[in-house]
């Protein structure tokens, strides 16, 4: 069981933990680990495939704070994407854009539903930039101005659409669609069998974009917050 401060929300009184199954002993173990980190509560992740976890936590005062739709694209079966409507480069081609990407990340992460208190610090340059393949890190530009970015990430054989950020005044202008088209085209060209993505249920425009590209819903992840065991 891995109990950690919440990335980007380390200042909150909650520690993050996943429960694929739960009982009183597991909950108390996680609670003890959270208290050792100076936290008084848990941000517990589970899925709609394990409703017994949700019921267990609700009985102990936990409430749902976020929910994510997990979707998957069969890359080979997907239609060939049209050419992006915005100029795109990769981080491999434009490493000089790192400061602008960082500035956008500091805004975009906090703009997510339920994440307004997120604080992005210099550690982002590792986990949000350098750890991802630079040739799959797509950046939308207007001249030299960064309009948005999105990257692919992989663990073992599984590839995922990672975090996507779009500047506030560029939202609704097709930037996200341009980046996603480039990601799908790269996946097709490089023999990636499937792409998975996670989107908060309140991001209706992104969910609609996924459906247009052929992603199908697999399940939902549920995030709950509540107190540590007494």
Protein Blocks (a to p, Z undefined) as FASTA:
>chain_A
ZZdddehilmpccdcdddfbdcfklmmmmmmmmmmnopabdcddddfklmmlmmmmmmno
pacfbdcddddddfklpccddddfbdcddfklmmmlmmmmmmmmmmmmmmpghilmpccd
fklmmmmmmmpcfklmccddehjacfbdcddddehjbccdddddddfklgonlmmmmmmm
mmmmmmmmnopabdcddddfklmmlmmmmmmnopacfbdcddddddddZZ
